[in-house]
């Protein structure tokens, strides 16, 4: 159900602040804090995967058939980002 853009009129506006009200406010606050923490953890790209740096040894050597082929990003920061088609043609692993 969509909320009305107009404020309620009459006695419906005023409600007693109860222990339940306080709990609802606390739950909303905790959810917002949790969401902010989750966003903070994902807001930075991995430094070891920056453009121009060598691929870390942990990933191993890519197979020859994948060289100069568009690949999915290894960095979780960029995995959820949308990439336009012209950029996909530029994303190529070169050694």
LOZA-813193 format. One record per residue: residue in three letters; x, y, z of N, C-alpha, C in turn. Coordinates in pm, whole numbers, padded with zeros to 5 digits, always signed. Atoms other than C-alpha are relative to their C-alpha. Last residue first. Layout:
N
ALAXYZXYZXYZ...
This chain:
95
UNK-00119+00028-00083+05061-00941-02010+00125+00045-00074UNK-00123+00004+00079+04731-00815-02143+00118-00019+00093UNK-00113+00035-00084+04387-00885-02004+00124-00008-00087UNK-00070+00114+00055+04124-00702-02206+00123-00024+00085UNK-00042+00081-00115+03860-00459-02097+00064-00128-00051UNK-00132-00044-00046+03850-00214-02390+00054-00087+00113UNK-00098+00027+00106+03566-00393-02573+00141+00042+00041UNK-00025+00144+00002+03368-00400-02249+00104-00033-00105UNK-00104+00031-00098+03405-00024-02220+00035-00148+00000UNK-00131-00047+00048+03217+00037-02545+00113-00032+00097UNK-00059+00083+00105+02936-00195-02420+00133+00053-00053UNK+00058-00021+00132+02864-00004-02096+00076-00080-00106UNK-00103-00045+00093+02958-00151-01760-00064+00015-00137UNK+00039+00020+00139+02713-00184-01470+00107+00061-00091UNK+00015-00124+00078+02874-00209-01128-00034-00034-00145UNK+00141-00041-00004+02813-00511-00902-00026+00127-00082UNK+00085+00108+00050+03142-00681-00990-00147+00041-00004UNK+00046-00027+00135+03331-00351-00952-00093-00108-00055UNK+00054-00136+00008+03373-00357-00574-00061+00026-00138UNK+00142+00001-00038+03413-00737-00576-00065+00138-00008UNK+00024-00083-00118+03744-00693-00768-00150+00002+00033UNK-00038+00079-00117+03810-00982-01008-00033+00074+00129UNK-00093-00066-00091+03620-00811-01291+00026-00087+00121UNK+00070-00058-00115+03461-01042-01546+00104+00059+00093UNK+00019+00088-00116+03676-01093-01853-00082+00071+00105UNK+00064-00066-00115+03685-00938-02201-00029-00102+00110UNK+00142+00035-00002+03930-01138-02416-00063+00074+00118UNK+00070-00092+00092+04279-01016-02507-00147-00039-00019UNK-00070-00127+00022+04430-01316-02325-00072+00079-00109UNK+00073-00112-00060+04168-01576-02233+00070+00134-00018UNK+00123-00027+00077+04292-01847-02474-00082+00115+00058UNK-00025-00078+00123+04642-01820-02322-00128+00034-00077UNK-00021+00086+00117+04519-01939-01980+00015+00085-00126UNK+00123+00026+00077+04563-01677-01707+00030-00092-00118UNK-00012-00052+00136+04867-01716-01481-00129-00031-00076UNK-00066+00085+00098+04790-01764-01114+00007+00067-00136UNK+00094+00029+00108+04532-01571-00911+00061-00092-00106UNK+00106+00088-00051+04742-01589-00593-00100-00038-00109UNK-00034+00140+00025+05037-01444-00788-00111-00096+00044UNK-00063+00071-00112+04878-01097-00787+00018-00149-00030UNK+00097+00087-00064+04802-00950-01132+00068-00077+00113UNK-00006+00141+00040+05056-00681-01208-00105-00080+00076UNK-00080+00086-00087+04946-00324-01145-00001-00143-00054UNK-00143-00024+00020+04832-00093-01425+00089-00085+00088UNK-00042-00002+00139+04470-00075-01313+00149+00031-00009UNK+00009-00127+00072+04431-00148-00944+00050-00014-00143UNK+00056+00025+00133+04380-00508-00826-00014+00128-00082UNK-00088+00093+00071+04607-00496-00518-00051-00033-00141UNK-00124-00065+00047+04431-00181-00401+00088-00093-00081UNK-00116+00069-00054+04087-00346-00383+00128+00061-00058UNK-00056+00104+00087+03818-00090-00468+00123-00063+00067UNK-00136-00021+00047+03659+00094-00175+00045-00114-00091UNK-00017-00123+00076+03288+00138-00105+00140+00021-00055UNK-00005+00025+00143+03207-00220-00011+00034+00124-00082UNK-00088+00111+00031+03280-00217+00361+00017-00021-00149UNK-00139-00041-00023+03131+00128+00407+00097-00109-00041UNK-00041-00088+00109+02803+00019+00245+00145+00042+00015UNK-00013+00085+00119+02767-00274+00487+00046+00083-00119UNK-00122+00081-00017+02836-00043+00781+00024-00087-00122UNK-00116-00089+00019+02576+00206+00654+00131-00078+00012UNK-00009-00029+00143+02317-00072+00619+00120+00088-00030UNK-00047+00123+00064+02381-00195+00975+00020+00023-00150UNK-00141+00014-00036+02347+00159+01108+00060-00121-00069UNK-00075-00103+00073+02020+00205+00919+00149-00010+00028UNK-00001+00040+00140+01882-00128+01047+00080+00101-00084UNK-00095+00110+00014+01982-00038+01404+00011-00047-00145UNK-00134-00055-00016+01801+00296+01377+00106-00108-00020UNK-00030-00076+00122+01487+00135+01239+00142+00055+00005UNK-00021+00096+00108+01492-00123+01520+00034+00071-00131UNK-00130+00064-00021+01537+00150+01783+00032-00099-00112UNK-00102-00101+00033+01245+00351+01644+00139-00061+00012UNK+00005-00017+00146+01024+00039+01650+00106+00100-00045UNK-00064+00118+00059+01133-00036+02008+00004+00010-00153UNK-00144-00013-00023+01049+00317+02121+00075-00116-00065UNK-00047-00107+00089+00704+00293+01965+00151+00013+00010UNK+00000+00058+00135+00650-00041+02141+00051+00102-00101UNK-00119+00087+00007+00752+00115+02473+00011-00065-00137UNK+00000+00113-00092+00491+00382+02410+00131-00077-00010UNK-00131+00063+00014+00473+00729+02255+00008-00109+00107UNK-00084+00005-00121+00102+00809+02245+00131-00070-00032UNK-00004+00133-00061-00038+00882+01899+00090+00006+00121UNK-00060+00009-00133-00146+01212+01745-00012-00141+00056UNK-00137-00049+00001-00205+01240+01371+00071-00029+00132UNK-00087+00108+00044-00517+01023+01366+00148+00039+00007UNK-00060+00066-00115-00698+01289+01576+00097-00112-00038UNK+00079+00031-00119-00770+01508+01278+00081-00072+00106UNK+00074-00112-00058-00606+01500+00937-00074-00048+00124UNK+00132+00034-00053-00338+01265+00809-00064+00120+00069UNK-00003+00046-00140-00055+01427+00612-00141-00036+00047UNK+00057-00099-00091-00092+01439+00234+00007-00053+00143UNK-00088-00116+00000+00141+01237+00015-00049+00108+00096UNK+00060-00122+00053-00042+00918+00106+00100+00115+00008UNK+00029-00104-00099+00166+00609+00161-00056+00123-00069UNK-00081-00121+00014+00141+00335-00100-00043+00105+00103UNK+00084-00117+00000+00000+00000+00000+00089+00123+00000
